[in-house]
Amino acid sequence: MSPSSARTVRTGKVFNVIQDVQGDHLYFRSTTTRLIKHPCKKNIALYLGKQVFFTTDNFETSLLPFTIPTSMQVGIPEVTSAHFTGSLLLLVVNHKVYTYDYESNSWNLSLGIKHPVTHVSGDNCCYTGSLFCVPDPSSLIRTQWDSTVGSGERLKAVFFSQGMFKYSDHPLNRSLGLSFDYNGTLDIVIAPGQKGILLLWFEKSLLFSHNAGQLVDTVRVKKGEQTLFTSIFEAQITIHNIAVNENELAVITREDNLYYGNLGIVPSSIIKVAANLPEIQKTEERVHLHQGNPDFEKCYRPNSLGACFQNPWKGKGVRIEFLKGEFTYRMYTIDMHSELELTALLIPQPGTSLIPLTPKVLGLQMYLGFSLLTPQDIYLKQQQHWGRTDFNFTSSLKRATMSTLTVDIANKEISCVDIKPLSTLISVGCDLDKKIVIQNTVSACSKGVLDALALQDNYSFIIDKEFYDPGFQGRQSSKDLHVFYSYQQLGCPLLVYYDTPWKPVVELWKQDRFQEVVDAEYVLLEVNGQFSYSYSLTAKSAMCTSQPQNWTTMIKESGGPFFWNRENYVSCHDPNNGAPLRWPDVQYEILGGRTANQIIFSHNNGFYVFYISIVDPHYSYCQLETVFSIYVYGAFPVQLVSAGVVMVLLISSILGSVWLAYMIPRLLRTARGRRMTSFVAQLYGRCKTVCQFRASATARTGSEPMGRHRSS
């Protein structure tokens, strides 16, 4: 698009002036207009002037003046400050903070912000957390030579205040930012498209921070490579307004001068644009007041602005030809013990040398394999896991956070206008592609114990009432439990022999690729409330120094099962755990990690459906959990008589048989034995005679059906 294609976007004048706009018209009392752009969404902006205009399409269409509903009862609808945060627009109207949700077109009164004028709110695509500029009541007195009055010079005293940033969100809420000097009420501008870059300015102050206010420095005034003044105050410049985009800064002064600078991770500076330079048309919104309503003239620059600054007194020219990375304007995730690999390409001008700069950010250790002309890799990993930091290096390693990566050139001139830093957002948190799987190399179906087809045909099983508790407290139930087996969710169960201590083999997978066997701490809970198993270790044998957690206490604290996870887990081996070890003989219910704890099943066969949760807070930011099933086999029915009694009876019967074999022959040779033998012989003869008589009678009368018959 050429400069001749510039066009004017009308505002309120295209509408019928008689049209009644609902609500109270907002206005901005200051003589200096403001254009506040959303730090992440380029098409959303707010114009503050005698009238206020809000746009969601970058002023591409005509607008009505911005109003606030009369029902909000703001009184005087004067806007003194405005900031964007996510889908909300924060407005300080008549010393009260109101929020406007432009997605739902709704207004609310905010009562939770104590410092509305200097409040800056972060967004996921910018940086984490909200922050407040907290002024220090102490003042500093500095001296400055004043040569503006007459021909002589005199010394005058200037009062400065100190401020610092206080953060409301983790992890920066544990400390304040470093203090900085300022000499007036600061307005804060968030650089759009960048992460954590703030500009703080007043008439005599221009401050810059590339890390969300943790460090604040002054913007220097330079001429070429020479620094003329270390601050706007020393240069005696009075700022009228500033404008920023992703990597550029423009300062308009009340002396009708224009200063230009670029933004990056190196100390920021500006230079004065000479009056004899050709007119520079760049992408910006220029406001022309006409009959009280502003028109927005949108101009576009077709050529590089860098050529305008390549002259002997401004710089030596652009020494870099190309800097590109595919990671820009994207978000990446890095989990615990994970690495992130990014690629950047740097091409300098012939005969020049450049120094790529990648600072450490928010606990990320960076290894840069960078060479010129060829794409090179940037390796990222949390510093806590490199083994080179103190354990207390971070305030809380357990909690996820956000970080940024910016690649820039350390010795880049201000003339490198079009070579902006490469910046991307990194989520130091859960990798959603991760999951855990229970290794099932020996299943009950593969060994023929169970039939896979039968398990898929609405299979069910019974849990005896003495083996389960629906409240998960280990108490017997009043009735048996009928359970349907979900083959679609559980598949064929893992086969486990009852008489062998057991624990599952937990595998970590990323998408469909195996990563490693998990050796972190985890817990198991039978989902139906079965308690017919125990643990091989106690708190004492697990070498606990404090009372360990268990399912009984966790269920009472959370109000239900399946809520024991990495966020509420406290290790009994943690020296900071203040719970005394009062019951050392209680079962230790955590598996994996530093102990060899295992599950021991009671003497009965059957199904178990387990819920497993990784509770080690330093293994992953993800809540890694799943459900799996096992089938316990090999247990014979429980004997009603003990083995000792059976052995005694068996030995007694053998001895009795031997004694009878010895005594009966001797007894038969006596007179008593002969009488007993004769009696048995007579009894046998009588029985034989009776049997023969009944057989002959049956033959005479014919056969009758078997059964019970009435007598005659």
C-alpha positions in Angstrom: 0.0 0.0 0.0 1.4 3.4 -1.0 1.2 6.5 1.0 -1.3 7.9 -1.4 -3.7 5.2 -0.3 -4.1 6.8 3.1 -7.7 7.3 4.1 -9.8 8.9 6.8 -12.1 7.0 9.1 -15.0 9.2 10.3 -16.5 8.9 13.8 -19.6 10.5 15.2 -20.2 13.0 12.4 -21.5 10.3 10.0 -24.4 9.5 12.4 -27.5 11.6 12.8 -26.6 14.3 15.4 -30.2 14.1 16.7 -29.7 10.4 17.5 -29.9 9.8 21.3 -26.9 7.7 22.5 -27.8 5.6 25.5 -25.8 6.1 28.7 -23.4 8.8 30.0 -20.8 10.1 27.5 -17.3 9.4 28.8 -14.6 12.1 28.4 -10.9 12.6 29.1 -10.0 15.9 30.7 -6.3 16.0 29.9 -5.3 18.2 27.0 -3.1 15.3 25.8 -5.0 12.6 24.0 -4.3 9.0 24.5 -4.5 6.0 22.2 -4.4 2.8 24.3 -4.1 -0.4 22.3 -4.8 -3.9 23.5 -1.4 -5.5 24.3 -2.3 -8.7 22.6 -5.2 -8.1 20.2 -4.1 -5.6 17.5 -7.6 -4.6 16.4 -8.8 -3.5 19.9 -8.1 0.0 21.0 -9.4 2.9 23.1 -9.1 6.6 22.2 -9.2 9.1 25.1 -9.9 12.7 24.3 -12.8 15.2 24.7 -14.8 12.2 23.7 -13.9 8.5 24.2 -14.1 6.0 21.3 -13.7 2.2 21.6 -13.0 0.0 18.6 -12.7 -3.7 18.0 -11.7 -3.4 14.3 -8.8 -0.9 14.5 -11.0 2.0 13.6 -11.9 0.5 10.2 -15.6 1.5 10.7 -17.3 4.6 12.0 -18.0 4.8 15.7 -20.4 6.4 18.1 -19.0 8.0 21.3 -18.3 5.5 24.1 -20.8 5.6 27.0 -21.3 4.0 30.3 -24.8 2.9 31.4 -26.6 5.5 33.5 -27.6 2.7 35.9 -23.9 2.5 37.0 -24.4 6.0 38.7 -20.9 7.2 38.0 -21.7 10.8 38.7 -19.2 12.8 36.7 -18.2 10.5 33.7 -14.5 11.6 33.7 -12.0 8.9 32.7 -8.6 9.3 34.4 -7.0 6.0 33.5 -7.7 2.9 31.4 -6.0 -0.5 30.9 -6.8 -3.7 29.0 -6.7 -7.1 30.7 -7.9 -10.1 28.7 -11.4 -9.5 27.6 -11.9 -6.7 30.1 -11.3 -3.0 29.8 -10.6 -1.3 33.1 -11.7 2.3 33.4 -11.2 4.7 36.3 -14.3 6.8 36.1 -14.9 9.5 38.8 -12.3 7.8 41.1 -14.0 4.4 40.9 -12.9 1.4 38.9 -15.3 -0.1 36.3 -14.8 -3.1 34.1 -16.3 -3.4 30.6 -16.4 -6.9 29.1 -16.4 -6.1 25.4 -17.1 -9.8 24.5 -20.4 -9.9 26.4 -21.0 -6.1 26.3 -21.5 -5.9 30.1 -20.4 -3.4 32.8 -19.4 -4.0 36.4 -18.1 -2.0 39.4 -14.8 -3.4 40.7 -14.2 -3.2 44.4 -11.0 -5.2 44.7 -8.5 -2.7 43.2 -6.9 -0.4 45.7 -4.5 1.5 43.3 -6.6 1.9 40.2 -4.5 4.7 38.5 -1.3 2.7 38.4 -2.8 -0.8 38.1 -1.5 -2.9 35.2 -3.0 -6.3 34.5 -1.3 -9.1 32.7 -2.7 -11.4 30.1 -1.8 -14.9 29.0 -0.2 -13.7 25.8 1.8 -11.0 27.6 3.0 -12.1 31.0 1.6 -13.7 34.1 0.1 -11.9 37.0 -1.2 -8.5 37.9 1.1 -5.8 39.3 0.8 -2.5 41.1 3.1 0.5 41.1 3.6 1.2 44.8 5.0 4.7 45.5 7.4 5.2 48.3 6.6 8.2 50.4 10.3 9.0 50.8 11.6 11.6 48.4 15.1 12.3 47.0 16.5 15.8 46.4 18.7 16.1 43.4 20.4 19.2 41.9 20.4 20.3 38.3 22.0 23.2 36.5 19.4 25.5 35.1 20.6 27.8 32.2 17.2 28.7 30.9 16.8 31.9 32.8 19.0 34.8 31.5 22.6 34.1 30.5 23.7 32.8 33.8 23.5 29.3 35.3 22.0 28.5 38.6 21.6 25.4 40.7 18.0 24.3 41.4 16.7 21.5 43.6 14.4 18.8 42.1 12.4 16.4 44.2 12.1 12.7 43.2 10.0 9.9 44.6 10.8 6.2 44.6 8.4 3.6 43.4 8.4 -0.2 43.1 6.1 -2.9 41.6 4.2 -5.2 43.9 2.8 -8.4 42.3 -0.5 -10.0 43.2 0.0 -13.4 41.5 2.4 -16.3 41.9 5.4 -16.5 41.7 6.4 -12.8 41.8 4.0 -12.0 44.7 6.7 -13.2 47.2 8.9 -10.1 46.6 8.8 -6.5 45.3 10.5 -5.2 42.2 13.6 -3.1 42.6 12.9 0.6 43.5 13.3 3.3 40.9 13.1 7.1 40.8 10.4 9.2 39.2 9.2 12.7 39.5 5.5 12.7 38.6 2.4 10.6 38.2 3.4 7.9 35.8 1.3 6.6 33.0 2.0 3.0 32.1 2.0 1.7 28.5 2.2 -2.0 27.7 4.1 -2.7 24.4 1.7 -4.6 22.2 2.9 -8.0 20.9 5.7 -8.2 23.5 5.8 -10.0 26.8 6.5 -8.0 29.9 7.8 -4.8 28.2 6.5 -1.7 30.0 7.0 2.0 29.4 6.4 4.4 32.3 6.3 8.1 31.4 5.5 11.5 32.7 6.4 14.9 31.4 10.0 14.7 32.7 10.3 10.9 33.0 10.6 8.0 30.5 11.3 4.6 32.1 11.6 1.2 30.5 11.3 -2.4 31.8 11.6 -5.6 29.8 10.6 -7.9 32.7 7.2 -6.6 33.9 8.7 -4.1 36.3 11.2 -6.3 38.2 13.9 -4.0 36.9 13.2 -0.5 35.7 15.7 1.7 33.9 15.7 5.1 32.3 15.6 5.5 28.5 18.8 7.1 27.3 19.1 9.9 24.7 21.8 9.1 22.1 23.4 10.6 19.0 24.7 7.8 16.8 26.5 5.4 19.2 27.3 8.2 21.7 25.0 8.6 24.8 24.3 12.3 25.3 22.0 11.9 28.4 21.2 9.0 30.6 17.6 10.1 31.1 14.9 12.4 29.7 15.2 14.5 32.8 18.8 15.2 32.2 18.1 16.1 28.6 15.5 18.6 29.7 12.9 17.2 27.4 9.2 17.7 28.1 7.2 14.9 26.7 3.8 15.6 25.1 2.9 12.0 24.2 4.5 8.6 23.3 3.5 5.9 20.9 4.8 2.2 20.7 4.3 -0.8 18.6 5.9 -4.3 18.8 9.5 -3.0 18.6 9.4 0.8 18.0 9.0 3.9 20.2 8.2 7.4 19.2 8.3 10.4 21.6 6.7 13.7 20.7 7.9 16.6 22.9 6.3 20.0 23.7 9.3 21.5 21.9 7.9 20.1 18.6 10.6 17.5 18.3 10.3 13.9 17.4 12.5 11.2 19.1 12.6 7.7 17.8 13.9 4.5 19.4 13.5 0.7 19.3 12.5 -1.7 22.0 14.3 -4.9 22.9 16.1 -6.7 25.7 19.1 -4.3 25.5 19.0 -0.9 27.2 16.5 1.2 25.4 17.5 4.5 23.8 16.1 7.2 21.6 17.5 9.6 19.0 16.3 12.9 17.8 14.9 12.9 14.2 16.5 15.8 12.2 14.2 18.3 10.7 15.8 18.0 7.2 14.9 14.3 6.9 12.1 13.5 4.5 8.7 12.9 5.9 8.4 9.5 7.3 5.1 7.8 7.0 4.6 4.8 9.1 1.8 2.6 10.4 0.1 4.8 13.0 -3.1 6.5 13.9 -3.0 10.3 13.6 -5.8 12.3 15.1 -7.3 15.4 13.4 -9.8 17.3 15.5 -12.7 18.7 13.4 -15.9 20.2 14.9 -15.2 18.5 18.2 -15.2 14.9 16.8 -11.9 13.2 15.9 -11.1 11.6 12.5 -8.6 8.8 12.4 -6.3 9.1 9.4 -4.6 5.7 8.7 -1.3 5.9 6.9 1.0 3.1 5.8 4.7 3.1 5.0 5.8 0.9 2.1 9.6 1.0 2.6 12.0 0.3 5.4 12.3 3.1 7.9 15.9 1.9 8.7 17.3 3.7 5.6 16.3 7.0 7.1 18.7 6.6 10.0 21.8 5.5 8.0 23.9 8.6 8.0 27.2 9.4 9.7 25.8 11.2 12.7 23.0 8.6 13.5 24.7 5.3 12.9 26.9 3.1 10.8 24.1 1.3 9.1 22.3 -2.0 9.6 24.8 -4.7 10.3 22.2 -7.5 10.3 20.5 -8.7 7.2 18.2 -11.4 8.5 16.9 -12.7 11.9 14.1 -15.1 11.9 12.7 -17.8 14.1 9.7 -20.1 13.5 8.8 -19.9 17.2 7.6 -16.3 17.2 4.0 -15.5 17.9 3.5 -19.0 19.3 3.2 -20.6 22.7 5.2 -23.6 23.8 5.0 -25.9 26.8 7.9 -27.2 28.9 7.1 -29.7 31.7 9.3 -30.8 34.6 12.4 -32.7 33.5 11.6 -31.8 29.9 13.6 -29.9 27.3 12.4 -27.5 24.6 14.3 -27.1 21.4 13.8 -24.0 19.2 15.5 -22.9 16.0 16.6 -19.4 14.9 18.4 -18.1 11.8 20.8 -15.2 11.9 22.5 -13.7 8.8 24.7 -10.6 9.2 25.8 -8.1 6.6 29.0 -9.1 4.7 32.1 -8.2 6.7 30.2 -7.6 10.0 29.9 -9.6 13.2 27.0 -9.9 15.6 26.4 -11.2 19.1 23.2 -13.1 19.6 21.7 -12.4 23.0 19.4 -14.8 24.9 19.0 -14.0 28.6 17.9 -16.4 31.3 14.2 -15.9 32.0 12.1 -17.1 34.9 14.2 -20.1 35.9 14.9 -21.4 32.4 18.5 -22.5 31.7 19.4 -21.9 28.1 22.1 -23.5 26.0 22.6 -21.7 22.7 24.1 -23.6 19.8 24.2 -20.6 17.5 26.3 -20.0 14.4 25.8 -17.7 11.5 24.2 -18.4 8.1 22.7 -21.7 9.2 19.7 -22.5 11.5 20.8 -23.3 15.0 19.1 -24.7 18.0 18.2 -23.2 21.4 17.8 -25.7 24.2 15.7 -24.8 27.2 15.3 -26.6 30.5 14.3 -25.5 34.0 17.3 -24.4 36.0 16.1 -26.4 39.0 16.6 -29.6 37.1 20.1 -28.9 35.8 21.6 -29.6 39.2 23.3 -26.2 39.3 20.9 -24.3 41.5 20.0 -24.2 45.2 16.8 -26.1 46.1 15.2 -22.8 47.2 16.1 -21.1 43.9 12.4 -20.8 43.1 9.7 -19.8 45.5 7.6 -22.8 44.6 8.7 -25.3 42.0 5.4 -27.2 42.5 3.3 -24.5 40.8 3.1 -23.9 37.1 4.0 -20.5 35.7 4.6 -18.6 32.5 7.9 -17.5 30.9 9.1 -15.8 27.8 12.0 -16.2 25.4 13.4 -13.3 23.5 16.3 -13.5 21.0 17.9 -10.2 20.1 21.2 -8.8 18.9 23.3 -7.3 21.7 25.2 -4.8 19.5 22.3 -3.9 17.3 22.1 -0.2 16.2 19.0 1.9 16.4 18.9 1.9 12.6 17.8 -1.8 12.7 14.2 -0.7 12.7 12.8 -3.7 10.8 14.9 -6.3 12.7 12.8 -6.7 15.8 13.5 -9.2 18.6 12.1 -12.7 18.3 9.8 -13.3 21.2 7.6 -16.2 22.2 5.7 -17.4 25.2 6.6 -20.5 27.2 4.2 -22.2 29.5 6.2 -23.8 32.3 3.5 -26.3 33.2 1.6 -29.4 32.2 2.2 -31.0 28.8 -1.3 -32.1 27.8 0.1 -34.8 25.5 1.4 -36.8 28.5 -0.4 -39.7 30.1 0.3 -42.8 32.2 -0.3 -46.4 31.2 -0.1 -49.5 33.4 2.1 -52.2 31.8 0.0 -55.3 31.0 2.3 -57.8 29.5 0.6 -60.8 31.4 -3.1 -60.5 31.2 -5.8 -62.9 32.4 -7.0 -63.4 28.9 -3.6 -64.2 27.4 -3.1 -66.9 30.1 -6.6 -68.4 29.5 -7.9 -67.6 33.0 -10.6 -65.3 31.5 -12.3 -65.1 28.1 -12.1 -61.7 26.4 -15.4 -62.3 24.5 -17.2 -63.0 27.8 -15.8 -59.9 29.4 -17.3 -57.8 26.5 -20.7 -59.4 26.8 -22.1 -57.3 29.8 -19.9 -59.2 32.2 -20.4 -58.7 35.9 -19.1 -60.0 39.2 -20.0 -60.0 42.9 -18.0 -58.5 45.7 -18.8 -60.1 49.1 -20.1 -57.7 51.7 -17.3 -58.4 54.1 -14.7 -57.3 51.6 -15.8 -53.7 50.7 -17.0 -50.4 52.1 -18.9 -47.9 49.9 -17.5 -45.1 52.2 -13.9 -46.2 51.7 -13.2 -46.5 55.4 -12.5 -50.2 55.7 -15.8 -51.2 57.3 -17.9 -54.2 56.2 -21.0 -53.5 54.1 -24.5 -54.7 54.8 -25.0 -56.4 51.4 -23.0 -57.8 48.5 -22.1 -55.5 45.6 -23.0 -56.4 42.0 -20.4 -54.7 39.6 -20.6 -54.5 35.8 -17.2 -54.8 34.2 -16.4 -52.1 31.6 -14.2 -53.8 29.0 -14.1 -50.7 26.8 -12.5 -48.7 29.6 -10.4 -51.4 31.3 -9.7 -54.0 28.7 -8.5 -57.4 29.9 -7.3 -57.3 33.5 -3.7 -57.8 34.5 -3.1 -61.2 36.1 -1.7 -61.2 39.6 -0.9 -64.2 41.9 -2.4 -63.7 45.3 0.6 -65.0 47.3 3.2 -62.6 45.7 3.7 -59.0 46.9 2.8 -56.8 43.9 2.9 -53.2 42.6 2.1 -52.0 39.1 4.7 -51.0 36.5 3.7 -47.4 35.5 4.7 -46.1 32.1 4.8 -42.5 30.9 3.6 -41.9 27.3 3.5 -38.8 25.2 0.8 -39.1 22.6 1.4 -42.6 21.2 5.1 -42.8 22.1 6.6 -44.5 25.2 8.8 -42.2 27.2 9.9 -43.9 30.4 9.0 -46.1 33.4 7.7 -43.8 36.2 9.7 -44.1 39.4 7.9 -41.3 41.2 5.6 -41.7 44.2 2.0 -42.6 43.5 -1.1 -43.9 45.4 -3.7 -46.6 44.6 -7.4 -46.8 45.6 -9.9 -49.6 44.7 -12.7 -47.8 43.1 -15.5 -50.1 44.5 -14.2 -49.7 48.1 -12.6 -53.1 48.4 -10.2 -53.3 51.3 -9.0 -56.9 51.1 -5.4 -55.9 50.6 -2.7 -54.3 52.7 0.7 -52.8 52.3 4.1 -54.4 53.0 5.6 -51.3 54.8 4.6 -49.3 57.8 5.4 -45.7 58.6 8.4 -46.9 60.7 9.8 -49.4 58.1 9.4 -46.7 55.4 11.7 -44.5 57.4 9.2 -41.7 57.8 10.2 -38.8 60.0 6.7 -37.5 60.3 3.2 -39.0 60.2 2.4 -40.0 56.6 -0.8 -39.2 54.8 -3.3 -42.0 54.0 -6.6 -42.5 52.2 -8.6 -42.3 55.4 -7.4 -38.8 56.4 -7.3 -37.5 52.8 -11.0 -38.6 52.2 -12.0 -36.8 55.4 -10.2 -33.7 54.4 -11.4 -33.5 50.8 -14.9 -34.8 51.4 -14.6 -37.7 49.0 -12.3 -40.2 47.3 -9.9 -39.7 44.3 -8.7 -36.3 45.4 -5.2 -37.2 46.6 -2.9 -35.7 44.1 0.4 -33.7 43.6 -1.1 -30.5 44.9 -2.1 -31.8 48.4 0.6 -34.4 48.8 3.0 -33.9 51.7 5.9 -36.4 52.0 6.6 -37.9 55.4 10.3 -37.7 54.4 10.1 -33.9 54.0 12.1 -32.2 56.8 9.6 -29.3 56.6 6.7 -31.5 57.4 5.8 -30.7 61.0 3.4 -33.6 61.6 5.0 -35.8 64.4 5.3 -39.5 63.9 2.7 -40.6 66.5 1.6 -43.9 65.0 4.7 -45.6 63.5 2.9 -48.9 63.0 0.2 -47.5 60.7 0.4 -48.8 57.1 2.4 -46.7 54.6 0.1 -46.3 51.6 2.4 -44.5 49.1 4.2 -46.6 46.5 7.1 -45.8 44.2 9.8 -43.3 44.9 12.5 -44.1 47.5 10.7 -47.0 49.2 10.1 -50.7 48.1 6.5 -50.7 49.3 4.1 -53.3 47.8 0.5 -54.5 47.9 -0.3 -57.8 49.6 -3.7 -59.4 48.7 -5.8 -61.5 51.1 -6.7 -65.2 50.5 -9.4 -64.8 47.9 -9.6 -64.5 44.1 -11.4 -61.8 42.2 -11.4 -58.5 40.3 -9.9 -55.3 41.6 -10.3 -52.0 39.8 -7.7 -49.4 40.9 -7.5 -45.7 40.6 -3.8 -44.5 40.4 -2.6 -41.0 40.9 1.0 -39.7 40.7 1.4 -37.6 43.8 5.1 -36.6 43.5 4.9 -32.8 43.0 8.4 -32.7 41.3 7.7 -35.3 38.6 5.3 -33.4 36.3 3.0 -30.4 36.4 0.2 -32.6 35.0 -2.3 -34.4 37.2 -1.3 -37.9 35.9 -4.0 -40.4 36.8 -5.8 -43.4 35.3 -7.9 -46.4 36.1 -6.9 -50.1 35.5 -8.0 -53.6 36.6 -6.3 -56.7 37.8 -7.5 -60.3 38.4 -6.1 -62.0 41.5 -5.9 -65.8 41.2 -4.4 -68.9 42.9 -6.1 -68.7 46.3 -7.7 -72.1 47.3 -10.9 -72.1 49.5 -10.2 -71.4 53.1 -10.0 -74.5 55.3 -12.6 -74.7 58.1 -10.2 -77.0 60.2 -6.7 -76.0 60.8 -3.9 -78.0 59.3 -2.6 -79.0 62.8 -5.9 -80.7 63.7 -6.0 -82.5 60.3 -2.5 -83.8 60.9 -3.3 -85.1 64.4 -6.5 -86.9 63.1 -4.6 -88.5 60.3 -1.8 -89.8 62.5 -4.3 -91.1 65.0 -6.2 -93.0 62.3 -3.0 -94.6 61.1 -2.0 -95.6 64.6 -5.5 -96.9 65.3 -5.4 -99.1 62.2 -2.1 -100.6 63.0 -3.3 -101.4 66.6 -6.5 -103.0 65.3 -4.5 -105.1 62.8 -2.5 -106.4 65.7 -5.2 -106.9 68.3 -8.0 -108.5 66.2 -6.2 -111.8 65.4 -5.2 -112.2 69.1 -8.8 -111.5 70.2 -10.3 -114.1 67.8 -8.2 -116.9 69.4 -9.8 -116.4 72.8 -13.2 -118.0 74.0 -14.8 -114.6 73.8 -13.5 -114.2 70.3 -14.9 -117.6 69.3 -18.4 -116.7 70.7 -18.4 -113.4 68.7 -17.4 -115.3 65.6 -20.2 -117.8 66.0 -22.7 -114.9 66.6 -21.7 -113.1 63.4 -22.0 -116.4 61.4 -25.6 -117.0 62.7 -26.6 -113.4 61.9 -25.3 -113.7 58.4 -27.2 -117.0 57.8 -30.5 -115.5 59.0 -30.1 -112.4 56.7 -29.3 -114.7 53.7 -32.5 -116.8 54.3 -34.8 -113.7 54.5 -33.3 -112.3 51.3 -33.9 -115.5 49.4 -37.6 -115.7 50.6 -38.4 -112.1 49.4 -36.8 -112.8 46.1 -39.0 -115.9 45.5 -42.1 -114.0 46.5 -41.4 -111.2 44.1 -41.0 -113.7 41.3 -44.5 -115.2 42.0 -46.5 -111.9 42.1 -44.7 -110.1 39.1 -42.7 -106.9 39.1 -44.2 -103.6 40.5 -43.0 -100.0 39.8 -40.5 -98.5 42.1 -41.8 -96.1 44.6 -43.8 -95.8 47.7 -47.0 -98.2 47.9 -49.9 -98.3 50.3 -50.1 -101.5 52.5 -53.3 -103.8 52.4 
